[in-house]
Amino acid sequence: MTVRRLQGTGSAVEVAPGKWRLRIFLGTDEFTGNPRQRERVVRADGRREAERQLDELKKDFEKDTLKRGAVSVAQLLDEHMRSLKTHDRAARTIHADQRIVDSYLKPRFGSKQVSDLDVRDVEKWMMELHERSLAASSIRRIVAVMSSALSEAVRWRWVDVNVAQLARKPSFSPPEHSALTKDEVRRMISAADEDDEVNGQFMRLLVMTAARLGEVVALRWSDIDFESARVHIRRSLYRAGDQRGEGLPKGRRVGVVPLSPVAAAMLKDWKERAQLGGRITDESFVISRFPDGSRPINAETFSKYQGLLAKRLGITLGGRNPFRHAAATWIQDDGMAAATAAVILRHADRGVTLSSYTHPADEAQRRAVETFTDVLRTATP
């Protein structure tokens, strides 16, 4: 007959003279059926002293159990968000995570005890999100925030396992987004020129740098090196709720993008015209609605504009940075090494651009930017 051990029971075994191994039974693993134990090796003069230390270990376990039982998922999420803010995470990331916490995690799990969370709860919830027609990428992001919080709970010894990591992720089929074609980009630039010159210029700058929206908004004339025909990507402007600010580019990856002759000539012409129209300095923003370039354009306003423009033209945009994604596709379609695209796009992992090649030469990068700025030859105002 099998005897079930009670949670919190323990044993003390002398493994060497004066050296004792203490073990406490924490319960049975729900997946493997194996016992979960906490173990500690101590020095003790005889069994009585060893058992006294075992009693102390049991008391610690009981305190942990009480502490864990008293913590709700809502409390865990609040602690997790406070922890993020003290670890220098980007304001935009913190804002996005907080929205996920408030919109999805707290309403579903907030009142539940952390210790009562079950793998099946998470798997069922993921299917519910899918049935609500949430995009696969959105579901992955939501679960990632939950998993990050539960990893903290494991580290703080509030739970023994991260159930979000153990949960089996459904194989959602994300919608396919094809990259913009060069003809579609030309049509968008031409239409933007007709709507508003500033939007047309900004769209060209997105194409010639293949940078992210916030990075291009942040470009100042001091970032343009006309002598070496390069653009320095040093910062990014962001908006996180009511908070606006300037920080490093995504992944803290600053970089340099070579300019094609067409792009360099275009930027030089813009600067000369800006100097005639106002008192710009090296610290003036490249794209601005103010004559002195003292303020950048609003990235969120432009993002909405490009979406509406694409809809008007019958063009499908994939994501917030469609011109960047298009540039990456064009480079690869023209047979350039993935590492060349990785350096220009400043991907933290070259696997994002099909990596592991050698570091590309400067000449390869210049040939690459020629590939995606070719569209500007026939879209020049």
Secondary structure as GFF3:
##gff-version 3
##sequence-region A 1 381
A	DSSP	beta_strand	10	16	.	.	.	ID=ss1
A	DSSP	beta_strand	19	28	.	.	.	ID=ss2
A	DSSP	beta_strand	35	43	.	.	.	ID=ss3
A	DSSP	alpha_helix	47	69	.	.	.	ID=ss4
A	DSSP	alpha_helix	73	85	.	.	.	ID=ss5
A	DSSP	alpha_helix	91	100	.	.	.	ID=ss6
A	DSSP	pi_helix	101	105	.	.	.	ID=ss7
A	DSSP	alpha_helix	106	109	.	.	.	ID=ss8
A	DSSP	three_ten_helix	114	116	.	.	.	ID=ss9
A	DSSP	alpha_helix	119	131	.	.	.	ID=ss10
A	DSSP	alpha_helix	136	155	.	.	.	ID=ss11
A	DSSP	alpha_helix	163	166	.	.	.	ID=ss12
A	DSSP	alpha_helix	182	195	.	.	.	ID=ss13
A	DSSP	alpha_helix	197	209	.	.	.	ID=ss14
A	DSSP	alpha_helix	213	217	.	.	.	ID=ss15
A	DSSP	three_ten_helix	221	223	.	.	.	ID=ss16
A	DSSP	beta_strand	224	225	.	.	.	ID=ss17
A	DSSP	beta_strand	230	233	.	.	.	ID=ss18
A	DSSP	beta_strand	236	240	.	.	.	ID=ss19
A	DSSP	beta_strand	243	247	.	.	.	ID=ss20
A	DSSP	three_ten_helix	250	252	.	.	.	ID=ss21
A	DSSP	beta_strand	255	258	.	.	.	ID=ss22
A	DSSP	alpha_helix	261	277	.	.	.	ID=ss23
A	DSSP	alpha_helix	299	313	.	.	.	ID=ss24
A	DSSP	alpha_helix	322	333	.	.	.	ID=ss25
A	DSSP	alpha_helix	338	345	.	.	.	ID=ss26
A	DSSP	three_ten_helix	350	353	.	.	.	ID=ss27
A	DSSP	alpha_helix	362	373	.	.	.	ID=ss28
A	DSSP	three_ten_helix	374	378	.	.	.	ID=ss29
###
